[in-house]
Structures are given as structure tokens and as C-alpha cells.
């Protein structure tokens, strides 16, 4: 069902109500249990993230039931900490409660949703269910300095374990998918390759582990991985690159047959090709916008993979190469707001709350939810 406030397209950073609205938000779409308190005047009062990495490393990825049970244990503590660190009273100071409605893992989403709905109903407060990727896309409108705020329309590259999307963001609620993945998300394949190469996880997970493992490998050590970039195609596809890594290991006697230098070179070659594919699709999207006379002045990059420092360097060089005569702003949230967090959920909910629009307490999940469905008719 479409909500009246979804017709509200005022830029979030420009909203200045007479009384600042304070939101308590919950995010539990995957394996991080998150709670945050954010105000409508762009103040982040708290940001709590309880990770489960140690529980999932032995599985090589998120184990659904383990994640659900951990969310059930962690959510009360995350909410309590968020309120305490914000110095807020849930009865007197919190004006609305937001949660991630989708997309995501259904069982994980349900923990956050049920917690949020129960609190809202008990306290007679409005509630808003938020699209997870909308939260990522709009984060820089909260975290950027006023002078550097992205201006609509802008391109958004969303790169995470669950999604790889290139979007044209025309407003807070209007997103057009320009390029999507036909198989696996880039973050998911990074995690799988990290496991294939037996790289021990860091406290930030397998993606961070792979980045650090190969950060000192020079480009002269690149290993050929076939036609994995798929230049000119308006699709993301990372399963082929994953298969190239598997094939290389098979043809060379398995992971045990490779010394440390070879493993690092293979990790770097995978990362190099994965990011080269992202670069290629960004150029295609920019060309498409130019052909439609859509002026793009900013590229926003968010999602867990956006915290990768090598990716940030590569995309900066990519934009300068594509448009040396015109500066296209490259905008990343701070790394702590690239990975899943409840700050982004609070911020994405703000226009609806400020418009007096909210969901019914009986609102359900949307585990499969296209971001284009947010667009008003």
C-alpha cells in the first residue's frame, strides 16, 4: 500500500520543523543487531551495532537460525544502550519508532519488526517500516557536510552482501534501477572467495579480511581470470568471477598447493576484477544519463563493500578518467555507516514522520522488495 508521505520529496537535509523530531530505529535484516537515536536536525545521538561474526565464521557466512537467535538475545540490550547513550527517555523524548521492513532475511527482519511494533503499540507512538537499501542510499544526506551534500538527481551504487545495484536517485522515494545483478551480489562473492582462500576473518568480517590480506600486492602480480569484467553489458554478474577462482584452485592443485604469495596475488586479482566490473557499469550508467540529458553531479556509494579503501581509490580514479573536465563528486558515508546500522533507518523514516504519515501496527515484512516500488504513482 502506498502512503501519502511517499509523495513527499523534500530533501531531508532541508527539513527544519519547529520542533525537532526524534526517532528510535532498529535494523536486523542480516547478522548485525542495530539500534540508534537520530533527530530531524541531522544529529546522531547514538549508534549501537552488536555483531555476530564470531558465531558465523565456522559456517563461512550467515547461518539463519543462529542469526535469529542472536538477534533475540541482543535486541533488548541494543535498544537499552541506544537510549542510554543518547540520553533519551523512550516515553518523553522519542517521537517515533522505525524499523527495517525489508528486504532481508525474513526471520532476522521479524525480530526487529516485532520489537519495534511492540514498543510502539505499548507507548502509543507512530511507527514506520523502512526499505533497507533506501536507508543506504540516503545516508550521505545525513553524514555529509552541508556544503558537500549530494543533490538530486544523483547516481547511487549500493554494494553489499545482499545487493549490487546502480540507481538513479531522483528524490527521497524515487529510485530507478539502471543496472542490477543477474546472480550474486559482490559482497556475497567477496565473502565466498575469502572463505575459499582460507583467510581468517578480522573483527569486521571476511570482506575486510580479504582487503587487508592483499593490500600490499602490486598490480604486476595480477593473475588472469578470464573475461570476468563483462565490459559493455548492463548487468552485474559475479558468479563467473567466483567460478574462475574455483577453477584456478582446481587447476593448480588446490589451496594447499599455493604458497602465501600466490594466495595473496589471487585474492588481489579477484578484488581487482570485481571492482573493475563496478567501474565499467558506472561508466555505462553515466553515459545512459548523458544520453537522456540527465546531469549527474554526484555518485553516492554505500553498503558494506563501500568501506573498502581500495574501492574508494579505484572509483575516484574512475570518475576522473571518465570526466576530467567536469568534477563528479564521489560521496561515501563514513565506514561505520557503510555497513548495516540503524542510523540510516532512522534517517530514511524521517520524511514520513514529519509528514504525519506512519504505518499501522499490523504492518508486515517485505523480504523481497524492489526499491522502485517506493516511487509514488
C-alpha positions, 0 to 999 in steps of 0.5 A: 500500500502506498502512503501519502508521505511517499509523495513527499520529496523534500530533501531531508537535509532541508527539513527544519520543523519547529520542533525537532523530531526524534526517532528510535530505529532498529535494523536486523535484516542480516547478522548485525543487531542495530539500534540508534537515536537520530533527530530531524536536525541531522544529529546522531545521538547514538549508534549501537551495532552488536555483531555476530561474526564470531558465531558465523565464521565456522559456517563461512557466512550467515547461518539463519537460525543462529542469526535469529537467535542472536538477534533475540538475545541482543535486541533488548540490550541494543535498544537499552544502550541506544537510549542510554547513550543518547540520553533519551527517555523512550516515553518523553523524548522519542517521537517515533519508532522505525524499523527495517521492513525489508528486504532481508532475511525474513526471520532476522527482519521479524525480530526487529519488526516485532520489537519495534511494533511492540514498543510502539503499540505499548507507548502509543507512538507512530511507527514506520517500516523502512526499505533497507537499501533506501536507508543506504542510499540516503545516508550521505544526506545525513553524514555529509557536510552541508556544503558537500551534500549530494543533490538530486538527481544523483547516481547511487551504487549500493554494494553489499552482501545482499545487493549490487545495484546502480540507481538513479536517485531522483528524490527521497522515494524515487529510485530507478534501477539502471543496472542490477545483478543477474546472480550474486551480489559482490559482497556475497562473492567477496565473502565466498572467495575469502572463505575459499582462500582460507583467510581468517576473518578480522573483527569486521568480517571476511570482506575486510579480511580479504582487503587487508590480506592483499593490500600490499600486492602490486598490480604486476602480480595480477593473475588472469581470470578470464573475461570476468569484467563483462565490459559493455553489458548492463548487468552485474554478474559475479558468479563467473568471477567466483567460478574462475577462482574455483577453477584456478584452485582446481587447476593448480592443485588446490589451496594447499598447493599455493604458497602465501604469495600466490594466495595473496596475488589471487585474492588481489586479482579477484578484488581487482576484477570485481571492482573493475566490473563496478567501474565499467557499469558506472561508466555505462550508467553515466553515459545512459544519463548523458544520453537522456540529458540527465546531469549527474553531479554526484555518485553516492556509494554505500553498503558494506563493500563501500568501506573498502579503501581500495574501492574508494581509490579505484572509483575516484580514479574512475570518475576522473578518467571518465570526466576530467573536465567536469568534477563528479563528486564521489560521496561515501558515508563514513565506514561505520555507516557503510555497513548495516546500522540503524542510523540510516533507518532512522534517517530514511523514516524521517520524511514520513514522520514529519509528514504525519504519515506512519504505518499501522501496527499490523504492518508486515515484512517485505523480504523481497522488495524492489526499491522502485516500488517506493516511487509514488504513482 
